Amino acid sequence: MPATLPSTEFETQGVLTPVYHVVLLDDDDHTVEYVVEMLQRLFLVSRDAAHVHALEVHHNSRSIVLTAELPVASFARDQIQGYGADWRVKACKGSMSAILEPAAGDPRGMGGGGTAA
């Protein structure tokens, strides 16, 4: 009778990490040029892609600029909020605002998938 060897196979159960949208919020203190400049510098996106987000935030009061796992999304939000004032607007006192939202409906199971700005 042959000896029975222990199984070398094992099952892994994939656990998906939740992802979050980084949502840029509109205000009256920053220009479209500021938004384009900020997104290009922080997220290394093309001028055209940054301009699309700038127009979206202007017209819809918000734009999802990134979808990522929590540590990356938090860092991106903090970068936006720490970018500084728009030198083009004398009354501007600080950075734009951004929030995190759970990305519901993602093909991975959590939210609306996205890419950097």
C-alpha positions as CSV (number, residue, x, y, z in Angstrom):
1,M,0.0,0.0,0.0
2,P,1.5,3.4,-1.0
3,A,2.1,6.0,1.7
4,T,-0.2,8.9,1.7
5,L,1.6,12.2,1.4
6,P,0.3,15.3,3.0
7,S,-1.4,17.6,0.6
8,T,0.7,20.5,-0.7
9,E,-2.3,22.2,-2.1
10,F,-4.0,24.9,-0.1
11,E,-6.9,27.2,-0.6
12,T,-6.6,30.9,-0.4
13,Q,-9.5,33.1,0.0
14,G,-9.0,36.5,-1.7
15,V,-9.9,39.4,0.5
16,L,-10.4,42.6,-1.4
17,T,-9.2,45.8,0.2
18,P,-11.8,48.6,0.1
19,V,-11.1,51.5,-2.2
20,Y,-12.0,55.1,-1.8
21,H,-12.6,58.0,-4.1
22,V,-10.7,61.2,-3.6
23,V,-13.3,63.9,-4.4
24,L,-12.1,67.4,-5.1
25,L,-14.6,70.0,-4.0
26,D,-15.4,73.3,-5.7
27,D,-15.2,76.7,-4.2
28,D,-15.0,80.3,-5.4
29,D,-11.5,80.9,-4.3
30,H,-9.5,78.9,-6.9
31,T,-9.2,79.3,-10.7
32,V,-9.4,76.6,-13.3
33,E,-5.7,77.3,-13.9
34,Y,-5.0,76.5,-10.3
35,V,-6.8,73.2,-10.4
36,V,-5.0,72.2,-13.7
37,E,-1.6,73.1,-12.2
38,M,-2.3,71.3,-8.9
39,L,-3.5,68.1,-10.5
40,Q,-0.6,68.0,-13.0
41,R,2.0,68.5,-10.2
42,L,0.4,66.2,-7.6
43,F,-0.9,63.4,-9.8
44,L,1.3,63.7,-12.9
45,V,-1.6,63.8,-15.3
46,S,-1.7,65.5,-18.7
47,R,-2.9,69.0,-19.0
48,D,-6.0,67.8,-20.9
49,A,-6.9,65.3,-18.2
50,A,-6.4,67.9,-15.5
51,H,-8.5,70.4,-17.4
52,V,-11.4,67.9,-17.6
53,H,-11.4,67.6,-13.8
54,A,-11.1,71.4,-13.4
55,L,-14.2,71.9,-15.6
56,E,-16.1,69.0,-13.8
57,V,-15.4,70.4,-10.4
58,H,-16.5,73.9,-11.6
59,H,-19.7,72.7,-13.2
60,N,-20.7,69.8,-10.8
61,S,-19.1,71.1,-7.6
62,R,-17.0,68.0,-7.3
63,S,-14.7,65.7,-9.3
64,I,-13.3,62.2,-8.4
65,V,-9.6,62.7,-9.1
66,L,-8.4,59.3,-7.8
67,T,-9.7,55.9,-6.6
68,A,-7.3,54.0,-4.4
69,E,-6.9,52.0,-1.2
70,L,-7.2,54.0,2.0
71,P,-3.6,54.9,2.6
72,V,-3.0,56.2,-0.9
73,A,-6.4,58.0,-1.0
74,S,-5.7,59.6,2.3
75,F,-2.2,60.8,1.1
76,A,-3.7,62.2,-2.1
77,R,-6.4,64.1,-0.1
78,D,-3.8,65.5,2.2
79,Q,-1.7,66.6,-0.7
80,I,-4.6,68.5,-2.2
81,Q,-5.4,70.1,1.1
82,G,-1.8,71.1,1.6
83,Y,-1.1,72.5,-1.9
84,G,-1.5,76.1,-0.9
85,A,-3.4,79.2,-2.0
86,D,-4.1,80.3,-5.6
87,W,-1.7,83.1,-6.2
88,R,-4.0,84.3,-9.0
89,V,-6.8,85.2,-6.5
90,K,-5.9,87.9,-4.0
91,A,-8.6,86.8,-1.6
92,C,-7.6,83.1,-1.7
93,K,-6.4,82.1,1.7
94,G,-5.6,78.4,1.3
95,S,-5.8,75.1,-0.5
96,M,-8.9,73.5,-2.1
97,S,-10.8,70.9,-0.1
98,A,-11.1,67.2,-0.8
99,I,-12.9,64.4,0.9
100,L,-12.8,60.6,0.8
101,E,-15.8,58.5,-0.1
102,P,-16.2,54.7,-0.2
103,A,-16.1,53.7,-3.8
104,A,-19.4,51.7,-4.0
105,G,-19.9,49.5,-7.1
106,D,-16.3,48.8,-7.9
107,P,-15.7,45.8,-10.1
108,R,-13.4,44.5,-7.4
109,G,-16.3,44.6,-5.1
110,M,-16.1,48.0,-3.4
111,G,-16.3,51.0,-5.7
112,G,-16.4,52.8,-9.0
113,G,-12.9,52.1,-10.2
114,G,-10.9,55.1,-11.4
115,T,-7.6,56.3,-12.3
116,A,-5.5,59.3,-11.3
117,A,-6.9,62.6,-12.4
